[in-house]
């Protein structure tokens, strides 16, 4: 379970870096949504891990 949380957090870091490295004129909504989704999944996995 801890590995899954770490992988999700590393995915968030990679997506955040991609937003900073490749700036666009428009807002990268898809990448922002993927960061939010990974955050929610990481919180869910952490909650499940804590309840076990």
MDAnalysis code that builds the backbone (N, CA, C; Angstrom):
import MDAnalysis as mda
import numpy as np

u = mda.Universe.empty(156, n_residues=52, atom_resindex=np.repeat(np.arange(52), 3), trajectory=True)
u.add_TopologyAttr("name", ["N", "CA", "C"] * 52)
u.add_TopologyAttr("resid", np.arange(1, 53))
u.add_TopologyAttr("resname", ["UNK", "UNK", "UNK", "UNK", "UNK", "UNK", "UNK", "UNK", "UNK", "UNK", "UNK", "UNK", "UNK", "UNK", "UNK", "UNK", "UNK", "UNK", "UNK", "UNK", "UNK", "UNK", "UNK", "UNK", "UNK", "UNK", "UNK", "UNK", "UNK", "UNK", "UNK", "UNK", "UNK", "UNK", "UNK", "UNK", "UNK", "UNK", "UNK", "UNK", "UNK", "UNK", "UNK", "UNK", "UNK", "UNK", "UNK", "UNK", "UNK", "UNK", "UNK", "UNK"])
u.atoms.positions = np.array([
    [0.818, -1.188, 0.000],
    [0.000, 0.000, 0.000],
    [0.866, 1.258, 0.000],
    [1.934, 1.243, 0.758],
    [2.818, 2.408, 0.804],
    [3.452, 2.669, -0.556],
    [3.750, 1.603, -1.272],
    [4.353, 1.755, -2.600],
    [3.371, 2.441, -3.547],
    [2.104, 2.092, -3.454],
    [1.084, 2.710, -4.309],
    [0.992, 4.202, -4.012],
    [0.999, 4.568, -2.746],
    [0.946, 5.987, -2.378],
    [2.175, 6.712, -2.921],
    [3.339, 6.105, -2.797],
    [4.569, 6.733, -3.299],
    [4.526, 6.904, -4.814],
    [4.030, 5.901, -5.525],
    [3.938, 5.992, -6.983],
    [2.967, 7.097, -7.393],
    [1.839, 7.196, -6.700],
    [0.890, 8.256, -7.013],
    [1.479, 9.635, -6.747],
    [2.213, 9.777, -5.658],
    [2.823, 11.075, -5.350],
    [3.930, 11.416, -6.344],
    [4.679, 10.408, -6.806],
    [5.696, 10.654, -7.827],
    [5.045, 11.038, -9.152],
    [3.888, 10.452, -9.455],
    [3.164, 10.830, -10.667],
    [2.718, 12.287, -10.580],
    [2.265, 12.708, -9.404],
    [1.879, 14.105, -9.210],
    [3.068, 15.029, -9.423],
    [4.200, 14.644, -8.888],
    [5.400, 15.463, -9.044],
    [5.788, 15.577, -10.513],
    [5.729, 14.463, -11.232],
    [6.051, 14.487, -12.657],
    [5.093, 15.364, -13.449],
    [3.812, 15.262, -13.147],
    [2.832, 16.099, -13.844],
    [3.032, 17.570, -13.519],
    [3.305, 17.881, -12.261],
    [3.535, 19.271, -11.876],
    [4.781, 19.827, -12.569],
    [5.815, 19.003, -12.665],
    [7.028, 19.441, -13.351],
    [6.758, 19.648, -14.840],
    [5.922, 18.791, -15.430],
    [5.628, 18.945, -16.854],
    [4.855, 20.229, -17.118],
    [4.033, 20.651, -16.182],
    [3.314, 21.914, -16.345],
    [4.305, 23.081, -16.294],
    [5.285, 22.993, -15.401],
    [6.269, 24.064, -15.278],
    [7.274, 24.099, -16.408],
    [7.666, 22.924, -16.894],
    [8.701, 22.850, -17.930],
    [8.135, 23.204, -19.300],
    [6.912, 22.754, -19.560],
    [6.305, 23.006, -20.867],
    [5.135, 23.978, -20.714],
    [5.441, 25.240, -20.499],
    [4.341, 26.200, -20.345],
    [3.565, 26.346, -21.656],
    [2.289, 26.547, -21.506],
    [1.429, 26.730, -22.671],
    [0.665, 28.041, -22.527],
    [0.152, 28.504, -23.621],
    [-0.612, 29.750, -23.574],
    [-1.951, 29.533, -22.888],
    [-2.536, 28.369, -23.084],
    [-3.798, 28.067, -22.414],
    [-3.531, 27.262, -21.147],
    [-4.518, 27.125, -20.327],
    [-4.379, 26.414, -19.057],
    [-4.416, 24.907, -19.328],
    [-3.435, 24.141, -18.818],
    [-3.406, 22.692, -19.064],
    [-4.387, 21.953, -18.145],
    [-5.682, 22.068, -18.454],
    [-6.712, 21.520, -17.577],
    [-6.593, 20.013, -17.409],
    [-6.210, 19.299, -18.468],
    [-6.108, 17.844, -18.367],
    [-5.027, 17.448, -17.367],
    [-3.878, 18.092, -17.431],
    [-2.804, 17.767, -16.483],
    [-3.172, 18.177, -15.065],
    [-3.865, 19.292, -14.905],
    [-4.304, 19.721, -13.578],
    [-5.311, 18.721, -13.016],
    [-6.221, 18.260, -13.866],
    [-7.208, 17.266, -13.430],
    [-6.531, 15.947, -13.053],
    [-5.495, 15.561, -13.785],
    [-4.782, 14.321, -13.458],
    [-4.066, 14.443, -12.119],
    [-3.528, 15.619, -11.803],
    [-2.894, 15.837, -10.507],
    [-3.931, 15.723, -9.393],
    [-5.087, 16.336, -9.596],
    [-6.151, 16.265, -8.590],
    [-6.627, 14.829, -8.403],
    [-6.773, 14.088, -9.492],
    [-7.203, 12.694, -9.410],
    [-6.168, 11.850, -8.667],
    [-4.900, 12.046, -8.966],
    [-3.848, 11.295, -8.275],
    [-3.832, 11.636, -6.788],
    [-4.095, 12.895, -6.444],
    [-4.139, 13.299, -5.044],
    [-5.284, 12.606, -4.314],
    [-6.458, 12.586, -4.946],
    [-7.616, 11.933, -4.335],
    [-7.366, 10.437, -4.176],
    [-6.786, 9.808, -5.189],
    [-6.470, 8.379, -5.092],
    [-5.450, 8.092, -3.999],
    [-4.434, 8.941, -3.886],
    [-3.425, 8.751, -2.842],
    [-4.055, 8.892, -1.460],
    [-4.954, 9.849, -1.297],
    [-5.640, 10.004, -0.005],
    [-6.518, 8.798, 0.288],
    [-7.196, 8.278, -0.731],
    [-8.032, 7.100, -0.542],
    [-7.226, 5.874, -0.164],
    [-6.118, 5.659, -0.840],
    [-5.262, 4.515, -0.521],
    [-4.684, 4.654, 0.885],
    [-4.290, 5.865, 1.268],
    [-3.750, 6.098, 2.611],
    [-4.816, 5.838, 3.671],
    [-6.067, 6.228, 3.391],
    [-7.153, 5.984, 4.347],
    [-7.425, 4.491, 4.497],
    [-7.397, 3.766, 3.386],
    [-7.591, 2.315, 3.442],
    [-6.455, 1.666, 4.220],
    [-5.221, 2.122, 3.936],
    [-4.062, 1.546, 4.638],
    [-4.154, 1.792, 6.148],
    [-4.612, 2.974, 6.521],
    [-4.725, 3.310, 7.943],
    [-5.802, 2.475, 8.629],
    [-6.864, 2.142, 7.893],
    [-7.961, 1.374, 8.520],
    [-7.643, -0.102, 8.653],
    [-6.627, -0.574, 7.948],
    [-6.279, -2.004, 8.050],
    [-5.501, -2.315, 9.271],
])
